[in-house]
Amino acid sequence: MGETDGSQHDEAQSTWQAEHWPDVEAVYRAHVVDVWRFVCRRLHGNRDAADDVTSQVFMAMVEHADRFDPTRASIESWLFGIARHKLADHLRRAYREQKHHRAWQAMQPDFEPGPLEALGGPDTAEMNAVLDKLPTNERDALVWKYCDRLSTRRIADRMGRSEKACENLLYRARHRFRSLYNRLTEDQDHEVRR
């Protein structure tokens, strides 16, 4: 493929982008709350950090609009992919900062509430401990299904999967969660009996 072919492709992509790219403000309004909730949960309720990361997600959306390919993913799925990358960047930065500020870390509380604390009840700490042990895609699916009360179709759209694949993922996630939760509570019961 010569130089001319590449520039023709770029020109065709730019033309397509201009004709088909949705209104950025409409995309923002339609998805900002869901993206923010996703980010906030991953940051254990740290609203300030969630605001920062969410703004980075939408800035990246605008900056890299030319990379969006509707044949590969929905806008929602693409945004959640960006959100996962921005979260990883944020957590890496936080880790580096934490490494250099051990004194600051010592002043922080030992416990930060996780995503299920809002539900209340005696088992939320255990549930969060189990959720943290799940693979990211299973954890996201369970939180979206049972905390955010999203439909399986909506979760599938967010994850860029078919609805059937999402049902299978939820089945595996529930099974793994139940197994880990039972193991955790059995271990705690065993500790109490000692």
Secondary structure, 3 states (H helix, E strand, C coil): CCHHHHHHHHHHHHHHHHHHCCCHHHHHHHHHHHHHHHHHHHCCCCHHHHHHHHHHHHHHHHHCHHHCCCCCCCHHHHHHHHHHHHHHHHHHHHHHHHHHCHHHHHCCCCCCCCCCHHHCCCCHHHHHHHHHHCCHHHHHHHHHHHCCCCCHHHHHHHHCCCHHHHHHHHHHHHHHHHHHHHHHHHHHHHHHHC
